[in-house]
Amino acid sequence: MHPIYAKAGEVPAIPILFVNAATFESTLAAIDDREATYVRAAGFEPKPGRHLVVPKADGTIAGVLLGIEAADEPVKDLLRPGQLATLVPSGVYRFANAPHDARLGALSFALSTYQFSRYRKTETRNVRLVVPDGVDGDDLTRIVEGVTLTRDLINTPSNDMGPDELEDAARTLSERHGANFDVTRGNALATEFPLIEAVGKGSPRAPRLIDITWGKESDPKITLVGKGVCFDTGGLDIKPDTGMLNMKKDMGGAATALGLAHMIMARKLKVRLRVLIPAVENSISGVSFRPRDIYKSRKGITVEIGNTDAEGRLVLADALTLADDDKPVFIADFATLTGAARVALGPELPAAFTDDDALAAEFAAAGAAESDPTWRLPLYRPYEAMLDSKIADTNNVSTGGQGGAITAALFLRKFVTAKSWLHLDVFAWNNATKPGRPEGAECQTARALYAMLTARYG
C-alpha cells in the first residue's frame, strides 16, 4: 500500500470526528467532558472546512474535529477530509465516524499530501491514515500512483520534459508493467503521420508517436490517446507572454493517459490496452509550419492551417486515425485543447464530447461518484460548416471564433468512425489548492474513467 496508509490495529490511531450543525452536540456528548469543554472554549463552529485539534490533559492529541456539510445538503465536497493531511501534526489518524464517502475521503488524504520536490527540498511530514473498514487500500494506492505520475509529468518544466523525456517516462511505465513499446520518428513519422511531423518539425527536439500495448489480444480493445505537446509557443501565430507562461502543461493529455494506463495495468483489468501519444514541441524556426499551409493527414483528409496555435488537434487527428484503424470497443482522447472550454466551464470542469448517449451517461455517473466531474457539450453538426476551406477538405480552425471547443471536437470527429469515442478537453491544472487537489498540475477525468472501466472489465 501507499506509505501514507496504515492497517487497522497496526499502531494506535488518533480519531477524526466529522461533525455538522445537526451532529455537533451529540458528538460532544459522546467524548470526554474535559475535551468537550475545550471544544466549546475554543469557539469551534461545525461549518464545512473548519477543524480543531483537541488535546488531552498530558498535551498529546485526543482527536480532531472537522466540519462537513449536513447530510441533506445537495452539494457536498466528498474530498474534504483530505484537507486535514496538511494541517494536523505528524501521527497516525483514523476516521472515528463516517464522512460522506470514506473511500474518497481516504483517497483525498493521500492526494492532498502531494508535493513536487524535484527542484527544491520540501518539508517531510509523517502523517498517515488507517484505511477505513471496507475500503481497498491497494486500489487507493493504484489511483494515487497514477495521479502522482500525471502530476509529476505536468509539473516538470519543459527544459526537462520534452519529447525525449516524455518518451522515457512512457517507456519506464511500459517496462514496469511488461507492456510492448514502440516509437515512430524520422522519415517514417513524416510518411505515416504527416500532421504530427508538421507540428513538431520546427523544434530541434524531434517529434514522434509513442505506442504502448498491453494485455491479451483476445480481450476487449481499449485505446487512450493523449496530446503530448511538451511546449506550445503557438508557432508562427505566436502566443502572448501570458498565454505562453503555463504551456509546460500542454502535454497534460499525454500525462493523463499515462496515469490512467498505470491504474488499468496495475489493476490488471481484462482489456487489450493501447496508449498513443503524439509527442511534439510547437516551436518557431525557419522550417515551422505556416498559416495557409496544407497537409494531407494520415486519413487522407487535406487540412488547411488556419492557425498554427491550433496544433493539438492536428497531432491528435493522426493518432486518432491510427486508433480507429484497430476497431477498439472504446477510444478516449485527453487534451488541453481549447481556451473556449475553460471560458465555458471554468478550470475544474472538463468538457466531454461523445455521440454515444449510453457512454455519456455511464461516464457522467462515474465522474459524479468519484468526485471527478465533467460536463457534456454537444457535437453540434451544423457548426462543421465553420471548418470549411475553399482549397482543402477542412480548415483546422473555425471562422468567427465562436464555439471553439465544439468546433475543435468536430474537427477530431472527422478522423474517428467509432461511435464509442470520448473526447475530453481538460485543463490539467489547479489554480488554487483545495482538498485533494493541490495547486499546480492535476489529473482530471482519469479517476472517473478508471471507475467506469473497472465496473466494465474488473
C-alpha positions in Angstrom: 0.0 0.0 0.0 1.0 3.6 -0.3 3.2 4.8 2.6 0.5 7.2 3.8 -1.9 4.3 4.6 -1.8 2.1 7.7 -3.7 -1.0 8.5 -6.2 -1.1 11.4 -4.6 -2.1 14.6 -1.1 -1.5 13.2 -0.5 1.4 15.7 -2.7 3.4 18.0 -4.5 6.0 15.8 -5.9 9.4 16.6 -9.6 9.7 15.9 -11.0 12.2 13.4 -14.6 13.1 14.1 -16.7 14.6 11.3 -19.4 17.0 12.5 -22.0 19.4 11.2 -24.7 21.5 12.9 -27.0 18.6 13.2 -24.5 16.2 14.8 -22.3 18.6 16.8 -24.0 18.4 20.2 -24.4 14.6 20.1 -20.7 14.3 19.2 -19.6 16.5 22.1 -21.9 14.5 24.5 -20.1 11.3 23.5 -16.5 12.5 24.1 -14.6 13.2 27.3 -16.1 16.1 29.3 -12.8 17.9 29.6 -12.3 17.7 25.8 -15.8 18.8 25.1 -15.3 21.8 27.4 -12.1 22.6 25.4 -14.0 22.5 22.1 -16.6 24.9 23.4 -14.0 27.3 24.9 -12.1 27.3 21.6 -15.3 28.6 19.9 -15.3 25.9 17.3 -18.1 26.1 14.9 -19.1 22.9 12.9 -19.0 24.7 9.5 -17.6 22.9 6.4 -13.8 23.1 6.4 -13.4 24.2 10.0 -11.1 22.0 12.0 -9.8 21.8 15.6 -7.1 19.7 17.1 -8.2 18.7 20.6 -5.5 18.0 23.2 -5.5 15.6 26.2 -4.6 16.7 29.6 -1.0 15.5 29.0 -0.7 17.6 25.9 -1.0 14.7 23.4 -3.7 14.7 20.8 -7.1 13.4 21.9 -8.7 13.8 18.5 -9.5 16.1 15.6 -12.8 17.7 14.6 -13.6 18.5 11.0 -16.8 20.3 9.9 -18.5 18.8 6.9 -21.8 19.5 5.1 -25.1 18.3 6.5 -26.4 15.0 5.2 -29.3 16.8 3.5 -27.2 19.5 1.7 -27.4 19.0 -2.0 -23.8 19.8 -2.7 -21.1 18.1 -0.7 -17.3 18.1 -1.1 -16.5 14.4 -0.9 -12.8 15.1 -0.9 -12.9 17.5 2.1 -11.4 15.0 4.6 -8.1 15.3 2.7 -7.5 18.9 3.8 -6.5 17.6 7.2 -3.5 15.8 5.8 -1.6 19.1 5.5 -3.0 20.7 8.7 -2.7 18.1 11.5 0.6 17.3 13.4 2.5 14.2 12.5 0.9 11.0 13.6 -1.4 8.1 12.5 -5.1 9.0 12.2 -8.4 7.2 11.7 -11.9 8.1 10.8 -13.9 7.7 14.0 -17.1 8.2 12.2 -18.0 8.2 8.5 -17.6 11.2 6.3 -19.9 11.4 3.3 -17.7 8.9 1.5 -15.0 7.1 3.4 -13.2 5.8 0.3 -12.9 9.2 -1.3 -12.0 10.8 2.0 -9.1 8.3 2.4 -8.1 8.9 -1.2 -8.1 12.6 -0.8 -6.0 12.3 2.3 -3.2 10.9 0.2 -3.8 13.2 -2.8 -3.6 16.2 -0.6 -0.1 15.4 0.6 1.4 15.5 -2.9 4.4 17.7 -3.3 6.6 18.4 -6.4 10.1 18.3 -4.9 12.3 17.7 -7.9 13.9 21.2 -7.8 13.9 22.2 -4.1 13.7 20.5 -0.8 10.2 20.2 0.8 9.2 19.6 4.4 8.6 15.9 5.0 5.6 15.3 7.2 4.8 12.0 8.7 1.0 11.9 8.6 -0.7 8.6 8.0 -4.2 7.3 7.8 -5.7 4.0 8.8 -7.6 2.6 5.7 -11.3 2.7 6.7 -13.1 -0.6 7.0 -14.4 -2.0 3.7 -12.0 0.2 1.6 -9.5 -1.4 -0.7 -6.2 0.2 0.3 -4.4 -1.4 -2.7 -6.8 0.1 -5.1 -6.4 3.5 -3.5 -2.7 3.1 -3.9 -3.0 2.4 -7.6 -5.1 5.5 -8.1 -2.7 7.7 -6.0 0.3 6.4 -8.0 -1.4 7.2 -11.3 -2.4 10.7 -10.2 1.1 11.3 -8.9 2.6 10.2 -12.2 0.4 12.6 -14.1 1.1 15.5 -11.7 4.8 14.9 -11.8 5.0 14.9 -15.6 2.9 18.1 -16.0 4.7 20.0 -13.2 8.1 19.3 -14.8 9.3 22.3 -16.8 9.7 21.9 -20.5 13.5 22.1 -20.4 13.3 18.7 -18.6 10.1 17.4 -20.2 10.5 17.4 -24.0 9.6 14.7 -26.4 12.6 12.7 -25.4 11.8 12.8 -21.7 8.1 12.1 -22.3 9.1 9.0 -24.3 11.4 7.9 -21.4 8.6 8.2 -19.0 6.3 6.2 -21.2 9.0 3.5 -21.7 9.6 3.3 -18.0 5.9 2.8 -17.3 5.7 0.1 -20.1 8.7 -1.8 -18.7 7.1 -1.7 -15.2 4.0 -3.5 -16.4 5.6 -5.7 -19.1 3.9 -3.8 -22.0 5.1 -3.6 -25.6 6.6 -0.3 -26.5 7.2 1.3 -29.9 8.1 4.7 -31.3 7.8 6.1 -34.8 10.0 9.1 -35.7 12.1 10.5 -38.5 11.2 9.6 -42.1 8.7 7.0 -41.0 6.8 9.6 -39.0 6.7 12.1 -41.9 5.3 9.3 -44.2 2.8 7.7 -41.8 1.8 10.7 -39.6 2.3 13.9 -41.6 0.3 16.1 -39.3 2.4 15.1 -36.3 5.6 15.7 -38.3 4.3 19.1 -39.5 3.6 20.4 -36.0 6.9 19.2 -34.5 9.4 19.9 -37.3 10.1 23.4 -36.2 11.8 22.2 -33.0 15.2 20.7 -32.6 13.6 18.2 -30.3 12.3 15.7 -32.9 8.6 14.8 -32.9 7.4 11.2 -32.6 4.5 8.9 -32.0 4.6 6.7 -28.8 2.7 3.5 -29.0 2.1 1.2 -25.9 0.2 -2.1 -26.0 -0.7 -4.3 -23.0 -2.9 -7.2 -22.2 -4.3 -10.2 -24.0 -5.2 -9.8 -27.7 -8.4 -11.6 -27.1 -9.7 -9.1 -24.5 -11.7 -6.0 -25.4 -9.6 -3.3 -27.1 -9.4 0.0 -25.3 -7.4 2.8 -26.7 -6.2 6.0 -24.9 -4.8 8.9 -26.9 -3.1 11.8 -25.2 -2.0 15.1 -26.6 1.8 15.4 -25.9 2.7 18.9 -26.9 5.6 19.4 -24.5 5.6 23.1 -25.0 3.4 25.3 -27.2 4.7 28.7 -28.3 1.7 28.9 -30.7 4.1 28.5 -33.6 4.2 31.4 -36.1 0.9 32.5 -34.7 2.8 33.1 -31.5 1.1 33.4 -28.2 1.4 36.4 -26.0 3.6 36.1 -22.9 0.6 35.4 -20.6 -0.7 32.7 -22.9 2.7 31.0 -23.1 3.6 31.2 -19.4 2.0 27.8 -18.4 2.4 25.9 -21.7 4.6 23.3 -20.0 1.2 21.7 -19.1 0.2 21.4 -22.8 1.3 17.7 -22.6 -1.3 17.2 -19.8 -3.4 15.0 -22.0 -0.5 12.6 -22.5 0.3 12.7 -18.8 -3.3 11.9 -18.0 -3.4 9.0 -20.4 -0.2 7.5 -18.8 -1.6 8.0 -15.3 -4.8 6.1 -16.3 -2.8 3.5 -18.1 -0.9 2.8 -14.9 -4.2 2.3 -12.9 -5.5 0.0 -15.6 -2.4 -2.2 -15.8 -1.8 -2.2 -12.1 -5.4 -3.4 -11.6 -4.9 -6.0 -14.4 -8.2 -5.1 -16.0 -9.3 -7.6 -18.6 -8.7 -5.3 -21.6 -6.3 -5.1 -24.5 -5.0 -1.6 -23.7 -3.3 0.7 -26.3 -1.9 4.1 -25.5 -1.0 6.5 -28.3 0.9 9.7 -27.6 2.0 12.2 -30.3 4.9 13.9 -28.6 6.0 17.2 -30.1 7.1 20.7 -29.3 5.4 23.5 -31.3 8.3 25.9 -31.8 9.3 28.7 -34.1 12.1 28.3 -36.7 12.7 28.6 -40.4 11.1 25.2 -41.0 8.0 25.7 -38.8 4.6 25.0 -40.4 2.9 28.2 -41.6 -0.6 29.7 -41.8 -2.3 28.6 -45.0 -0.1 25.6 -45.5 -2.0 22.4 -46.5 -1.1 18.9 -45.3 -2.6 15.6 -46.2 -3.4 13.7 -43.0 -2.8 10.0 -42.3 -6.5 9.5 -43.0 -6.1 11.2 -46.4 -8.1 14.3 -45.4 -6.3 17.5 -46.5 -6.1 20.2 -43.8 -5.5 23.9 -44.4 -3.7 25.5 -41.5 -5.8 28.5 -40.4 -3.8 28.9 -37.2 -0.6 27.3 -36.1 -1.7 27.7 -32.4 -4.4 25.0 -33.1 -1.7 22.4 -33.2 -3.1 19.9 -30.6 -6.0 18.8 -32.8 -3.6 18.2 -35.7 -1.4 15.7 -33.8 -4.5 14.1 -32.3 -6.0 13.7 -35.7 -3.3 11.4 -37.0 -3.1 9.5 -33.7 -6.9 9.0 -33.6 -6.8 7.7 -37.2 -4.4 5.0 -36.1 -6.5 4.3 -33.0 -9.6 3.9 -35.2 -7.8 1.5 -37.6 -7.7 -1.0 -34.8 -11.5 -1.0 -34.3 -11.4 -0.8 -30.5 -14.6 -1.0 -28.5 -13.7 2.3 -26.8 -11.5 5.3 -27.6 -10.8 8.2 -25.3 -8.6 11.1 -26.0 -7.3 13.6 -23.5 -6.1 17.1 -24.5 -5.5 20.6 -23.1 -7.2 21.6 -26.3 -9.1 24.9 -26.1 -9.4 28.0 -24.1 -13.0 28.1 -25.1 -13.7 25.1 -22.9 -12.3 27.0 -19.9 -14.3 30.1 -20.7 -17.5 28.0 -20.9 -16.9 25.7 -17.9 -14.0 27.1 -15.9 -10.9 25.2 -14.8 -12.5 22.5 -12.6 -15.0 21.1 -15.1 -13.5 19.4 -18.2 -15.6 19.3 -21.3 -16.7 15.9 -22.6 -17.9 15.1 -26.1 -19.4 11.9 -27.5 -22.1 10.8 -29.8 -22.8 7.8 -27.6 -25.6 8.7 -25.2 -25.2 5.5 -23.2 -21.4 6.1 -22.8 -22.1 9.7 -21.8 -24.5 8.7 -19.0 -22.1 5.9 -17.8 -19.1 8.2 -17.7 -21.0 11.1 -16.1 -22.3 8.8 -13.3 -18.7 7.5 -12.7 -17.4 11.1 -12.5 -20.1 12.1 -10.0 -19.4 9.1 -7.8 -15.6 9.7 -7.9 -15.8 13.4 -7.4 -14.0 13.7 -10.8 -16.7 15.7 -12.7 -17.1 16.6 -16.4 -19.8 18.3 -18.4 -21.0 17.1 -21.7 -21.0 19.5 -24.6 -22.7 18.8 -27.9 -21.0 17.6 -31.2 -23.3 20.1 -32.9 -23.1 19.1 -36.6 -24.3 22.4 -38.1 -21.1 24.0 -36.8 -19.0 21.8 -39.1 -19.6 24.4 -41.8 -17.3 26.8 -39.7 -14.4 24.5 -40.6 -14.9 24.7 -44.3 -11.9 25.5 -46.5 -12.1 26.7 -50.1 -8.9 24.9 -51.1 -8.7 21.8 -48.8 -11.0 19.3 -47.3 -11.1 21.2 -44.0 -9.5 24.0 -42.0 -8.0 23.3 -38.6 -9.9 26.2 -37.1 -13.3 27.7 -37.4 -14.3 31.1 -38.8 -15.8 33.6 -36.5 -14.1 32.5 -33.3 -17.2 31.2 -31.5 -18.0 27.7 -30.3 -14.3 26.9 -30.2 -14.4 23.8 -28.0 -17.2 22.4 -30.1 -15.6 23.0 -33.5 -12.3 21.6 -32.2 -14.2 18.4 -31.2 -15.9 18.3 -34.6 -12.6 18.6 -36.3 -11.4 15.5 -34.4 -14.7 13.7 -35.2 -13.6 13.7 -38.9 -10.8 11.3 -38.0 -12.9 8.8 -35.9 -15.5 6.4 -37.1 -16.1 4.6 -33.8 -19.3 5.6 -32.1 -17.9 4.8 -28.6 -15.4 7.7 -28.7 -15.0 10.1 -25.9 -13.1 13.4 -26.3 -12.0 15.2 -23.1 -10.9 18.8 -23.2 -9.1 19.1 -19.9 -7.3 22.0 -18.1 -4.9 19.7 -16.2 -4.2 22.4 -13.6 -5.4 23.7 -10.2 -5.3 27.4 -9.9 -5.7 27.2 -6.1 -5.4 24.5 -3.5 -8.5 22.5 -2.5 -8.8 19.3 -0.6 -7.2 16.5 -2.6 -6.2 19.0 -5.3 -3.0 20.9 -4.5 -2.2 24.0 -6.6 -0.5 23.0 -9.8 -0.8 20.0 -12.1 -3.9 17.9 -11.9 -5.1 14.6 -13.3 -8.6 15.3 -14.5 -11.1 12.7 -15.8 -8.7 9.7 -15.2 -10.3 8.6 -12.0 -13.8 8.7 -13.5 -12.7 6.6 -16.5 -10.8 4.1 -14.3 -14.0 3.6 -12.2 -16.1 3.2 -15.4 -13.6 0.7 -17.0 -13.2 -1.2 -13.7 -17.0 -1.6 -13.5 -17.0 -3.0 -17.0 -13.8 -5.1 -17.0 -12.7 -5.6 -13.4 
